[in-house]
Amino acid sequence: MAALAWLLIPLVAAIGAGLWGSWANRTRKVRSDGPELDGYARFREAMEKSHSGT
């Protein structure tokens, strides 16, 4: 019976890990990259302007 208890510990841990993994990987509101790409484009424009001015 003690061997069965020791086998149940990894089984419960694996089930818990699976549940946590599915919860952590759940679908969230999809966020587009639009604001980040716009900010990067502004950054590149600003760097080009400051570089071409000298």
C-alpha positions as CSV (number, residue, x, y, z in Angstrom):
1,M,0.0,0.0,0.0
2,A,2.9,2.4,0.7
3,A,4.2,1.8,-2.9
4,L,0.8,2.8,-4.2
5,A,0.9,6.1,-2.2
6,W,4.4,6.8,-3.6
7,L,3.1,6.2,-7.1
8,L,0.1,8.6,-6.6
9,I,2.4,11.5,-5.7
10,P,3.8,11.9,-9.2
11,L,0.4,11.2,-10.7
12,V,-1.2,14.0,-8.7
13,A,1.8,16.3,-9.6
14,A,1.4,15.5,-13.3
15,I,-2.3,16.2,-13.2
16,G,-1.7,19.5,-11.3
17,A,1.0,20.5,-13.9
18,G,-1.4,19.7,-16.7
19,L,-4.1,21.8,-15.2
20,W,-1.7,24.7,-14.5
21,G,-0.4,24.5,-18.0
22,S,-3.8,24.6,-19.6
23,W,-4.8,27.6,-17.3
24,A,-1.6,29.5,-18.1
25,N,-2.0,28.9,-21.8
26,R,-5.6,29.8,-22.0
27,T,-6.8,32.1,-24.8
28,R,-6.6,35.7,-23.8
29,K,-7.8,38.7,-25.7
30,V,-5.8,38.9,-28.8
31,R,-3.7,42.0,-29.0
32,S,-2.5,43.3,-32.2
33,D,1.0,44.6,-32.8
34,G,-0.2,47.9,-34.3
35,P,0.8,50.3,-31.5
36,E,4.2,48.7,-31.1
37,L,4.9,48.9,-34.9
38,D,3.7,52.5,-35.0
39,G,6.1,53.4,-32.2
40,Y,9.0,51.6,-33.9
41,A,8.2,53.5,-37.2
42,R,8.3,56.8,-35.3
43,F,11.6,55.8,-33.7
44,R,13.2,55.0,-37.0
45,E,12.0,58.2,-38.5
46,A,13.4,60.2,-35.6
47,M,16.7,58.4,-35.9
48,E,16.9,59.0,-39.6
49,K,16.2,62.7,-39.2
50,S,18.8,63.2,-36.5
51,H,21.4,61.2,-38.4
52,S,20.8,63.1,-41.7
53,G,21.0,66.5,-40.0
54,T,24.7,66.3,-39.3
